[in-house]
Amino acid sequence: MARRLESGSYGPPLRTTRRTLLQGACATAALAARGLMPRPALANALRIGEAAPPAILVTLDGEHIATHELLGNVVILTFWATWCIPCRDELPLLSAYLTQHSAAGLRVLGFGLDGPDHIDAVRAVAQKLGFPVGLLGDTRLPGYGRIWRIPVNFTIDRQGRLVDNGWRDPHPVWTEERLERIVTPLMREP
């Protein structure tokens, strides 16, 4: 559970947030029923150069964005929380980088690990970002494992292959240098 940095009440009534989280669970179940999602894999089974496990972001507005719908784009999955200090530095950097490269086919999906009782804090952060944000709703994401360290990021190339495994990065926080080294070359590929 996320820790609270500020006192006071957060968020709208829980029924709205629960509905949004339920929609994400239903979308995941529907994809699994259609055979579009592989069996859950362990995070250590992620392999650079192989197909990235599918992920679905349910945004704060209830929109569903699936990585398989973003083929042809370079996609960064970023996992963060409002109480995570390195995340606070990384998110604006990612947003600025996206602004520079969105026309070249870059997409960023932000998975927040805060609990539904911190929805107002999450919305305040999301409002300043140029990419969609949603609550993960569980600390596990099929194929990526339990999200236990944040920030953690995964990069997927235009063909849907994993090109950067955040679990294997000794220094996983995005910096300008790291974005230029890992992501910018992918933007030049057709």
N, C-alpha and C positions, 0 to 999 in steps of 0.2 A: 504494500500500500504506500502511496506517495505521502511524504510528510508535508505538513502545512507550514509555509513560511510566514504567512500573515494571518492575523486573527480575523474573525468575521465569517460571514456566510458566503458560500460560493454557489453559483449555478441556479438554473431553473428547477422546477419540480422534477423529481427523479423519473416520473413516467415518461417524459420526453427523452431523456438520456437513455433509459432502459429500452425504449422503442428503437432508438437509433442503434444501440448495441445489438438488439434482437434482429434488426434488419441485416446487420453484418453477419451474424451467425447464420441466418436463413440463407443469405447469398452464398456463404461458404458451403453450407449443407447442399444447396441446389447444385453447385458446381461439382461437388463430390459425387452426388447422385448421378450426374450425367457423365461421370468418368473424366471430367476435365481437371481434376486435382489428383495428383499422385498421393499414395499413402504417405502419412506423415513421416518425414525423414529427420534424422538427427542433424543438428547443426554441424557436427564434424563430418557429415557426409557431403557437405557442399564442396563442389569441385570447380575450380576456375576453368573456364572454357566449355563447361557443360551447361545444359539448359538450367536457367535459374528457376527455383520453385515458384509457383504462382503465388501472388499476394493480391488481396483486395483491400483497398482503403475505403472505409465508409466515412465520408467527410462529416464535419460537424453539421452540415445541412442535409445529410442523409443521402448524398449522391454516392454511387458505387463506382470506383475506378479500379479496374483489374489490370494487372501488368500485361496479361496476354492481349489486351486491347491496345496496348501502347507499343506493340512491335513496330519497328521502323524508327523508334526514338531511343535515345540513351536515357535510362531511368536510374535515378538514385532513390533508394529507400532509406529514409533516415528515421531513427528511433530516438526519442528524446522525452524530456519531462520538464515542467516549469521549474522544479526545484533543482535541476541539474545545472550547475554553474558553467561547465564547459559547453553544454548545449546552448546556453544563452549567447555565447560568443559565436558558435558555429552556425546557428540558424540564420542570422542576418547575412553572414558570409555566403551561405548557400542560396539565399534569396537573391542577393546581388549577382552572384554567378549565373543563376537561372535567368535573370533579366538580360544579361549579356548574351546568353546562348540559347534562349528559347526558340528563336527563329531557326536555329540550326537543328532543332529536334531534341532538346534536352527537356526532361520532365523530372520533377522531384515530388515524391509522396512522403508526407510527414506523419508518422505514427506516434501519437502521444501516449505516454504510459501513465499519465495522471489518472486518478480515479474520477468517476462521474461527479463527485462532490466538489471537484475543482474545475468544473467546466468554464466558469467565468474567467479564471486565470488562463486557461488554455485558449479561449476565444480572444482574450486580450493579446496574447502572443501571436496567434494565427492571423489576426487582423493586420499585423505589421509585415507579414510574409507574402511572397509572391507565388506560393505553391499551396495546394490543398492539404489540409490537416484533418485528422480524425483521431479518435481515441482507439487504442488497440483493443481494449476490453478484456484482454487476457495477456498474461506475460509470455504466452507461447504463440508462435506463428508457424503453422505447418511448413516444414522444410527448412526453416531458419532456426528452429529450436526455441528454448526459453530465452527471452531477452533479459539477460541478467546484468549486462554492463551497458551503460549509456554515456555519451552517445555511441551508437554503433550504426554503421552504414553499409549498404551493399549496392554495388553498381552493376547494371545490366546493359549489355550492348544492344545495338539495333536488331540483332538476330535473336534476342532473348537469352543470350548466354551470360553467365555470371563472369564478370571480369575483375571484381574486387570483393573479397570476402572479409567483411568487417571483423569476424572472429579471429582472423589470422593476422590482423594489423596490430603491431606492437604499440603504435601511436594512432589510434583510430579517428581522432578528431580531424575534421577537414581544416586545412589551411589553404591559402592561395597557392602555395607551392605544390601541395599534394593534389589539389584540383587540376592544376596545370599538367602535372605529371601523369595522372590517372585518367581524368575525364576529357580534357581538351583534345588529346589525340583521337578519342572516339568520335568527337564531333566532326572531325575531318573525314572520317570514313563514310562511304555512301550507304 
